[in-house]
C-alpha cells in the first residue's frame, strides 16, 4: 500500500513540475509574440489536468491575439469563474465581447432580485463561507452567554443579540448559495460562426440565430442537443458540438 502511495505522490509531483515548466515556456512564447506556440503550450498544461485562473487568462490572451474570439471568451469565462473579482480578467473579457456579432439586451431583474444579486456579489463564495462560520461561532458564544447570564436583563439582551446573529448567518448563507449557483451555473460559449437555434431537438424549425462567442445558459439536454437560453430570454435547441461548456 505504501509503495503505491509513494508512486502516486511521485506522479503528482512530476505532473506539477511539468505544468510549471510548460506554463513558463508558454509565457516566454507569449512575450516573444509567438502566440500560436503560446496557445499550444498553454493547452498542453490544460490537458495535463491543471486548473488555474492565471492559466486560463493567459490562454484567453493568446487566443485573442490570434483573432479566435470565441475561444478567448471561453477561457476568460473559465478564469472568471475561478477569480470573479479579478479586474484584468473582467476588462479583457469585456474587450473580447466587443469583437463578436451578437449584442443581446439583458432582461432586467425585479428590483429586489437585482439588489440581492448585488449584495451577494460583494464577496466570493469562499469569502461568504468564512463570514458565515464567524457568525455561527459568534451566535454560539451569544447562546452560551444566554445560558450563563444570571439576571433577566442580561438573558434578554443575550437572546436578542443571538437572534440577530442567527438572522445574519442565514442571510450570509443565502448569499454563499447564490454565489455558488452563479459560479457553477451550466453555461457555454458558441464556437461556430453561426448557429441556427431550433424549436426542438432534431427538428429544423428556426427560432433565432446565434454567432460565435455568444455566452448562453444551458437549461436542458437531450442526447446530442443542448437547450440554451440567451441573455434576452429567448431559448431553443442546438447540437452539442456547436458549444463549449465553461
C-alpha positions in Angstrom: 0.0 0.0 0.0 2.8 2.4 1.0 4.6 1.6 -2.3 1.6 2.6 -4.4 1.1 5.7 -2.3 4.7 6.7 -3.0 4.3 6.1 -6.7 1.1 8.3 -6.7 2.9 11.1 -4.9 5.8 10.9 -7.3 3.5 11.1 -10.3 1.7 14.1 -8.9 4.9 15.9 -8.3 6.1 15.1 -11.8 2.8 16.4 -13.3 3.2 19.6 -11.2 6.7 20.1 -12.4 5.7 19.5 -16.0 2.8 22.0 -15.7 5.0 24.7 -14.1 7.8 24.3 -16.7 5.4 24.2 -19.6 3.4 27.2 -18.3 6.6 29.2 -18.0 7.6 28.2 -21.6 4.1 29.4 -22.8 4.8 32.8 -21.1 8.1 33.0 -22.9 6.4 32.4 -26.3 3.8 35.0 -25.5 6.3 37.6 -24.5 8.1 36.8 -27.8 4.8 37.4 -29.6 4.7 33.7 -30.8 1.1 33.5 -29.9 0.3 30.2 -31.8 3.1 28.4 -29.9 2.0 30.1 -26.6 -1.6 28.9 -27.2 -0.5 25.3 -27.9 1.8 25.3 -24.9 -0.9 26.5 -22.5 -3.3 24.0 -24.0 -0.8 21.2 -23.1 -0.9 22.4 -19.5 -4.7 22.4 -19.5 -4.8 18.9 -21.0 -2.5 17.7 -18.2 -5.3 18.5 -15.8 -4.1 21.8 -14.4 -6.7 24.3 -13.4 -6.0 27.9 -12.6 -7.3 31.4 -13.3 -3.9 32.6 -14.5 -3.5 29.7 -16.9 -7.0 30.3 -18.4 -6.4 34.0 -18.6 -3.1 33.6 -20.4 -4.7 31.1 -22.8 -7.5 33.5 -23.5 -5.0 36.3 -24.2 -3.2 34.0 -26.7 -6.5 33.1 -28.5 -7.4 36.8 -28.6 -4.1 37.7 -30.2 -4.8 35.0 -32.8 -8.2 36.5 -33.6 -10.0 33.5 -32.2 -12.5 35.5 -30.1 -14.9 32.6 -29.2 -12.0 30.7 -27.7 -10.7 33.8 -25.9 -14.1 34.4 -24.4 -14.4 30.8 -23.3 -11.1 30.9 -21.4 -11.7 34.3 -20.0 -15.1 33.0 -18.6 -13.3 30.0 -17.2 -10.8 32.3 -15.5 -13.6 34.5 -14.2 -15.3 31.5 -12.5 -12.1 30.9 -10.5 -11.4 34.6 -9.9 -14.6 36.5 -10.3 -13.2 39.8 -8.9 -10.1 40.0 -11.0 -10.1 43.3 -12.8 -7.8 42.2 -15.6 -10.0 39.2 -16.4 -13.1 41.3 -16.4 -11.5 44.0 -18.6 -10.2 41.6 -21.2 -13.5 39.7 -21.3 -15.3 43.0 -21.9 -12.9 43.8 -24.7 -13.3 40.4 -26.3 -17.1 40.7 -26.1 -17.0 43.9 -28.2 -15.4 41.8 -31.1 -18.4 39.4 -31.5 -21.6 39.8 -33.5 -24.4 39.3 -31.0 -25.3 42.1 -28.6 -28.3 40.7 -26.7 -30.3 43.0 -24.5 -30.2 41.6 -21.0 -33.6 41.2 -19.3 -33.8 43.4 -16.2 -34.3 41.7 -12.8 -37.1 42.6 -10.4 -35.7 45.3 -8.2 -35.3 43.1 -5.0 -33.7 40.3 -7.1 -31.3 42.9 -8.5 -30.3 44.2 -5.1 -29.9 40.6 -3.7 -27.5 39.8 -6.6 -25.5 43.0 -5.9 -25.3 42.1 -2.2 -24.3 38.5 -2.8 -21.7 39.7 -5.3 -19.8 41.7 -2.6 -17.7 38.6 -1.7 -16.8 35.4 -3.4 -18.4 32.1 -2.4 -15.4 31.2 -0.2 -15.4 34.7 1.3 -19.1 34.4 2.3 -18.3 30.9 3.8 -15.7 32.4 6.1 -18.1 35.1 7.2 -20.8 32.5 7.8 -18.5 30.5 10.0 -17.5 33.6 12.0 -21.2 34.5 12.5 -22.1 30.9 13.6 -19.3 31.0 16.1 -20.4 34.3 17.5 -24.0 33.0 17.7 -22.8 30.1 19.7 -21.0 32.4 22.1 -24.1 34.5 22.5 -26.1 31.3 23.2 -23.6 30.4 25.9 -23.9 33.9 27.3 -27.7 33.5 27.4 -27.5 30.3 29.5 -24.8 31.6 31.8 -26.4 35.0 32.4 -27.5 35.5 36.0 -30.1 38.3 35.5 -33.2 38.6 33.4 -32.0 41.7 31.7 -28.7 40.0 30.6 -30.6 36.9 29.4 -32.9 39.2 27.4 -30.0 41.1 25.8 -28.2 37.8 25.0 -31.3 36.4 23.4 -31.8 39.4 21.1 -28.1 39.5 20.2 -28.1 35.8 19.5 -31.2 36.1 17.4 -29.6 38.9 15.4 -26.5 36.9 14.6 -28.6 33.9 13.6 -30.5 36.1 11.1 -27.2 37.4 9.8 -25.9 33.9 9.5 -28.9 32.8 7.5 -28.6 35.8 5.2 -24.9 35.2 4.6 -25.6 31.5 4.0 -28.1 32.5 1.3 -25.5 34.8 -0.3 -23.0 32.0 -0.4 -25.5 29.7 -2.0 -26.3 32.5 -4.6 -22.6 32.8 -5.4 -22.2 29.1 -5.7 -25.0 28.8 -8.1 -23.6 31.8 -10.1 -20.2 30.2 -10.3 -21.4 26.7 -11.2 -24.4 27.5 -13.4 -24.3 25.4 -16.6 -23.2 27.8 -19.4 -21.2 27.7 -22.6 -19.8 29.7 -25.5 -21.0 29.3 -29.1 -17.9 28.2 -31.0 -19.2 28.2 -34.6 -19.5 31.3 -36.7 -23.3 30.9 -37.0 -25.7 28.5 -35.3 -29.4 28.2 -36.0 -31.4 27.6 -32.8 -34.4 25.2 -33.3 -37.6 25.0 -31.5 -36.9 21.3 -30.6 -34.2 18.7 -31.0 -33.7 17.3 -34.4 -36.5 19.4 -35.9 -35.2 22.2 -38.2 -37.7 24.9 -37.2 -35.7 28.1 -36.9 -36.2 30.1 -33.7 -33.3 32.5 -34.0 -29.6 32.6 -34.8 -26.6 33.0 -32.5 -23.0 33.7 -33.5 -19.6 32.7 -32.3 -18.5 34.0 -28.9 -22.0 34.4 -27.5 -22.4 33.2 -23.9 -25.5 31.1 -23.3 -27.1 29.3 -20.3 -27.6 25.6 -20.7 -31.1 24.8 -19.3 -31.6 21.2 -20.6 -30.0 18.5 -22.7 -31.3 15.5 -24.6 -28.9 13.2 -26.5 -26.7 15.3 -28.7 -28.6 18.5 -28.1 -28.5 21.3 -25.6 -31.4 23.6 -24.8 -29.9 27.1 -24.5 -31.1 30.5 -23.3 -29.6 33.8 -24.4 -29.4 37.0 -22.3 -32.7 38.4 -23.8 -34.6 35.3 -22.6 -35.0 33.5 -26.0 -34.3 29.8 -25.9 -34.1 26.8 -28.1 -32.0 23.7 -29.1 -28.6 23.4 -30.7 -26.2 20.5 -31.4 -23.7 20.0 -28.5 -20.8 20.2 -30.9 -21.6 23.8 -31.6 -21.0 24.8 -28.0 -18.1 24.6 -25.5 -19.1 24.4 -21.8 -17.5 26.9 -19.5 
